[in-house]
């Protein structure tokens, strides 16, 4: 099983990036998929989550209205569209999947519950 994140990079404040999480070895059909991020010296934070079975989603308060999570079933890939980026969005972004769980509203599965994690992609927002 492999989760491969891509799409990170350096962007100016107010800019956009789209992260991808491509899965191989599993079908995402029965998983909840969460994007986490971790900045130096800070705790890991759940950014956004999507439930494959019904498309329900979770967004952290700090990204609501700016980030959008989506899934391409044919490509077995989850995306995180990040708009209006701020310096405080700078972090390593990871995708993780957990079988048979869901996320909705203010709930997403805790980090300890996840079955697989990607290697992470760096996002740096700076002028």
ZAMAR-71140 format. One record per residue (C-alpha): x, y, z; residue in three letters. Coordinates in Angstrom, 3 decimals. Layout:
+----------+----------+----------+------+
!     east !    north !       up ! rest !
+----------+----------+----------+------+
!        X !        Y !        Z !  Ala !
...
+----------+----------+----------+------+
This chain:
+----------+----------+----------+------+
!     east !    north !       up ! rest !
+----------+----------+----------+------+
!    0.000 !    0.000 !    0.000 !  Unk !
!    1.288 !    3.403 !   -0.906 !  Unk !
!   -0.005 !    6.924 !   -0.494 !  Unk !
!    1.942 !    9.465 !   -2.500 !  Unk !
!    1.412 !   13.172 !   -1.915 !  Unk !
!    2.415 !   15.756 !   -4.470 !  Unk !
!    1.755 !   19.354 !   -5.367 !  Unk !
!    3.531 !   21.126 !   -2.560 !  Unk !
!    5.914 !   24.004 !   -3.091 !  Unk !
!    6.651 !   27.641 !   -2.439 !  Unk !
!    3.844 !   30.119 !   -2.999 !  Unk !
!    3.275 !   33.765 !   -2.126 !  Unk !
!    0.613 !   34.779 !    0.368 !  Unk !
!   -2.768 !   34.841 !   -1.316 !  Unk !
!   -1.717 !   32.196 !   -3.814 !  Unk !
!   -3.059 !   28.713 !   -4.455 !  Unk !
!   -1.811 !   25.160 !   -4.547 !  Unk !
!   -3.498 !   21.833 !   -5.190 !  Unk !
!   -2.198 !   18.835 !   -3.302 !  Unk !
!   -2.773 !   15.295 !   -4.548 !  Unk !
!   -2.803 !   12.033 !   -2.614 !  Unk !
!   -2.605 !    9.059 !   -4.966 !  Unk !
!   -3.333 !    5.647 !   -3.479 !  Unk !
!   -2.061 !    2.321 !   -4.738 !  Unk !
!   -2.633 !   -1.129 !   -3.319 !  Unk !
!   -6.023 !   -0.202 !   -1.894 !  Unk !
!   -9.258 !    1.192 !   -3.191 !  Unk !
!  -10.268 !    4.370 !   -1.405 !  Unk !
!  -13.938 !    3.409 !   -1.769 !  Unk !
!  -14.252 !    2.299 !    1.854 !  Unk !
!  -11.953 !    4.751 !    3.540 !  Unk !
!  -12.017 !    8.109 !    5.198 !  Unk !
!   -9.146 !   10.191 !    3.881 !  Unk !
!   -7.697 !   13.031 !    5.911 !  Unk !
!   -5.152 !   15.701 !    5.166 !  Unk !
!   -3.008 !   16.534 !    8.180 !  Unk !
!   -0.298 !   19.133 !    8.495 !  Unk !
!    2.555 !   19.699 !   10.876 !  Unk !
!    4.636 !   22.815 !   11.202 !  Unk !
!    7.973 !   22.885 !   13.047 !  Unk !
!    7.431 !   22.947 !   16.793 !  Unk !
!    3.685 !   22.482 !   16.452 !  Unk !
!    1.354 !   19.556 !   16.912 !  Unk !
!   -0.049 !   17.680 !   13.957 !  Unk !
!   -3.339 !   19.212 !   12.869 !  Unk !
!   -6.224 !   17.709 !   10.947 !  Unk !
!   -6.908 !   20.021 !    8.027 !  Unk !
!   -9.655 !   18.315 !    6.069 !  Unk !
!  -11.270 !   14.911 !    5.704 !  Unk !
!  -13.583 !   13.237 !    3.203 !  Unk !
!  -15.663 !   10.081 !    3.597 !  Unk !
!  -15.539 !    8.007 !    0.433 !  Unk !
!  -18.906 !    6.348 !    0.896 !  Unk !
!  -20.989 !    9.509 !    0.962 !  Unk !
!  -18.646 !   12.428 !    0.313 !  Unk !
!  -19.197 !   13.999 !    3.703 !  Unk !
!  -16.394 !   16.288 !    4.794 !  Unk !
!  -14.618 !   17.942 !    7.682 !  Unk !
!  -12.655 !   21.188 !    7.602 !  Unk !
!  -10.566 !   22.692 !   10.350 !  Unk !
!  -11.612 !   26.144 !   11.443 !  Unk !
!   -8.399 !   27.680 !   10.186 !  Unk !
!   -9.018 !   26.544 !    6.589 !  Unk !
!  -12.793 !   26.775 !    6.198 !  Unk !
!  -13.754 !   28.763 !    3.149 !  Unk !
!  -10.238 !   28.561 !    1.722 !  Unk !
!   -9.531 !   24.840 !    1.269 !  Unk !
!  -11.612 !   22.271 !   -0.594 !  Unk !
!  -11.182 !   18.507 !   -0.435 !  Unk !
!  -12.326 !   16.302 !   -3.292 !  Unk !
!  -11.871 !   12.833 !   -4.691 !  Unk !
!  -11.444 !   11.366 !   -8.169 !  Unk !
!  -12.720 !    7.804 !   -8.011 !  Unk !
!  -11.294 !    6.818 !  -11.370 !  Unk !
!   -7.810 !    7.925 !  -10.357 !  Unk !
!   -8.077 !    6.686 !   -6.755 !  Unk !
!   -6.796 !   10.089 !   -5.729 !  Unk !
!   -7.832 !   12.733 !   -3.215 !  Unk !
!   -7.107 !   16.406 !   -3.713 !  Unk !
!   -6.797 !   19.403 !   -1.451 !  Unk !
!   -7.339 !   22.692 !   -3.247 !  Unk !
!   -5.790 !   25.440 !   -1.144 !  Unk !
!   -6.670 !   29.033 !   -1.947 !  Unk !
!   -5.890 !   32.339 !   -0.253 !  Unk !
!   -2.850 !   30.796 !    1.343 !  Unk !
!   -1.350 !   32.418 !    4.419 !  Unk !
!    2.117 !   32.151 !    5.960 !  Unk !
!    0.583 !   30.185 !    8.824 !  Unk !
!   -0.390 !   27.461 !    6.340 !  Unk !
!    3.292 !   26.618 !    5.996 !  Unk !
!    3.782 !   22.993 !    7.036 !  Unk !
!    4.405 !   19.483 !    5.820 !  Unk !
!    1.093 !   18.123 !    4.592 !  Unk !
!    0.309 !   14.423 !    4.917 !  Unk !
!   -2.594 !   12.335 !    3.719 !  Unk !
!   -3.770 !    9.372 !    5.730 !  Unk !
!   -6.533 !    6.805 !    5.316 !  Unk !
!   -8.617 !    4.774 !    7.732 !  Unk !
!  -10.852 !    1.903 !    6.698 !  Unk !
!  -14.546 !    1.981 !    7.450 !  Unk !
!  -14.640 !    5.317 !    9.215 !  Unk !
!  -16.229 !    8.632 !    8.414 !  Unk !
!  -15.878 !   12.353 !    8.903 !  Unk !
!  -18.550 !   15.002 !    8.997 !  Unk !
!  -19.067 !   18.452 !   10.432 !  Unk !
!  -16.703 !   18.837 !   13.356 !  Unk !
!  -15.620 !   15.178 !   13.519 !  Unk !
!  -12.785 !   13.304 !   11.923 !  Unk !
!  -10.917 !   10.188 !   13.112 !  Unk !
!   -8.036 !   10.731 !   15.514 !  Unk !
!   -4.493 !   10.326 !   14.115 !  Unk !
!   -3.889 !    7.092 !   16.015 !  Unk !
!   -6.709 !    5.380 !   14.093 !  Unk !
!   -5.253 !    5.638 !   10.615 !  Unk !
!   -4.120 !    2.594 !    8.674 !  Unk !
!   -1.739 !    4.211 !    6.198 !  Unk !
!    0.134 !    7.495 !    5.868 !  Unk !
!    1.904 !    9.212 !    3.032 !  Unk !
!    5.410 !   10.609 !    3.198 !  Unk !
!    4.327 !   14.237 !    3.185 !  Unk !
!    4.777 !   17.228 !    0.915 !  Unk !
!    6.154 !   20.602 !    1.993 !  Unk !
!    4.035 !   23.710 !    1.575 !  Unk !
!    5.743 !   27.034 !    2.163 !  Unk !
!    3.839 !   30.303 !    2.001 !  Unk !
!    6.189 !   33.238 !    1.932 !  Unk !
!    6.858 !   36.440 !    0.068 !  Unk !
+----------+----------+----------+------+
